């Protein structure tokens, strides 16, 4: 909290940020049955969902049309820089982003 306030965020915004970060970890797509992590494990991969996801979907067919690409991103409400500067992300020297 003090790091965020020191960066210029108000106490209310800092509290909301911390609340949103904690809420992120309880969302169905993060912690529910058949969540994103479970899907990755089912194909022999591991993912870290603490800060969000970014990915490209596997090819798929819709109404006979072969499609590729797409995907999406689930984010926390603050930028990567804010997360790093606040100390909530601290392992950037060892983290691998694919």
C-alpha positions, 0 to 999 in steps of 0.5 A, spaced: 500 500 500 505 504 501 509 503 495 502 505 491 501 511 495 508 513 494 507 512 487 502 518 487 496 513 487 491 515 493 489 511 498 482 509 495 485 507 489 491 503 492 486 499 496 482 498 490 488 496 486 490 491 491 482 488 492 482 487 484 489 484 484 486 479 490 479 478 486 483 476 480 486 470 483 479 468 484 475 469 478 473 462 474 477 462 469 483 463 473 481 458 479 475 455 477 474 448 474 477 447 467 480 454 468 486 456 463 491 453 467 488 446 467 487 447 459 495 448 459 497 442 463 492 438 459 497 439 453 503 439 458 504 446 459 505 450 465 502 458 465 503 463 471 496 467 472 498 472 477 499 478 472 494 476 466 495 472 460 496 473 453 496 468 448 494 466 441 489 461 440 490 454 436 487 454 429 479 452 429 474 451 424 467 455 424 462 454 419 467 450 414 472 456 415 479 455 417 481 460 422 488 462 426 490 467 431 486 471 435 486 469 442 486 475 448 489 478 454 486 478 461 489 484 465 489 487 471 487 494 472 494 497 472 500 497 467 506 492 467 510 498 469 506 500 475 506 492 477 513 492 477 514 499 480 510 497 486 513 491 488 507 486 486 511 483 480 518 482 483 521 476 479 522 480 472 529 478 472 527 470 472 520 470 469 519 468 462 514 471 457 512 467 451 
